[in-house]
Amino acid sequence: MQNHLHTEADEVAYVLDGEFIENGRRYGPGAVFAAPAGTVHGPHETDTGCTVMFMLSKTLDFVAV
């Protein structure tokens, strides 16, 4: 997923398994990534596959940057 932001929604990602990559930083199982509303983040990637639980504080509002 490309770089983006959410104007109203805070985003939190909890890595359940595998390896989640956020803007080149690698997160393994049990790691948490957070992007407050208005923060540019992404791309979200994986090399080996992963299961990630995403939580949003409000309805998703996706703005590509």
C-alpha positions as semicolon CSV with decimal commas, in nm:
position;residue;x (nm);y (nm);z (nm)
1;M;0,000;0,000;0,000
2;Q;0,141;0,342;-0,094
3;N;0,222;0,634;0,135
4;H;-0,099;0,778;0,275
5;L;-0,265;0,943;0,570
6;H;-0,599;0,945;0,746
7;T;-0,734;1,290;0,824
8;E;-0,951;1,179;1,118
9;A;-0,863;0,818;1,200
10;D;-0,573;0,707;1,419
11;E;-0,433;0,375;1,289
12;V;-0,279;0,102;1,504
13;A;-0,138;-0,223;1,364
14;Y;-0,061;-0,527;1,580
15;V;0,155;-0,794;1,414
16;L;0,014;-1,138;1,490
17;D;0,266;-1,338;1,286
18;G;0,521;-1,297;1,009
19;E;0,698;-0,974;0,934
20;F;0,523;-0,644;0,860
21;I;0,732;-0,369;0,697
22;E;0,634;-0,005;0,742
23;N;0,842;0,245;0,545
24;G;1,140;0,009;0,556
25;R;1,114;-0,069;0,928
26;R;1,047;-0,432;1,010
27;Y;0,799;-0,539;1,278
28;G;0,778;-0,899;1,399
29;P;0,513;-1,088;1,597
30;G;0,388;-0,891;1,897
31;A;0,506;-0,555;1,761
32;V;0,277;-0,254;1,741
33;F;0,284;0,025;1,482
34;A;0,085;0,345;1,537
35;A;0,009;0,640;1,307
36;P;-0,193;0,923;1,460
37;A;-0,445;1,100;1,235
38;G;-0,272;1,334;0,990
39;T;0,058;1,140;0,997
40;V;0,191;1,029;0,657
41;H;0,281;0,660;0,672
42;G;0,337;0,365;0,442
43;P;0,403;0,187;0,234
44;H;0,279;-0,122;0,420
45;E;0,466;-0,426;0,289
46;T;0,587;-0,778;0,369
47;D;0,853;-1,000;0,215
48;T;0,740;-1,330;0,367
49;G;0,373;-1,272;0,449
50;C;0,215;-1,162;0,774
51;T;-0,108;-1,139;0,966
52;V;-0,176;-0,794;1,103
53;M;-0,474;-0,667;1,300
54;F;-0,545;-0,306;1,201
55;M;-0,756;-0,085;1,425
56;L;-0,888;0,260;1,337
57;S;-1,029;0,512;1,583
58;K;-1,287;0,635;1,330
59;T;-1,420;0,539;0,988
60;L;-1,137;0,487;0,740
61;D;-1,053;0,797;0,541
62;F;-0,767;0,720;0,303
63;V;-0,573;1,003;0,140
64;A;-0,289;0,903;-0,097
65;V;0,021;1,125;-0,079
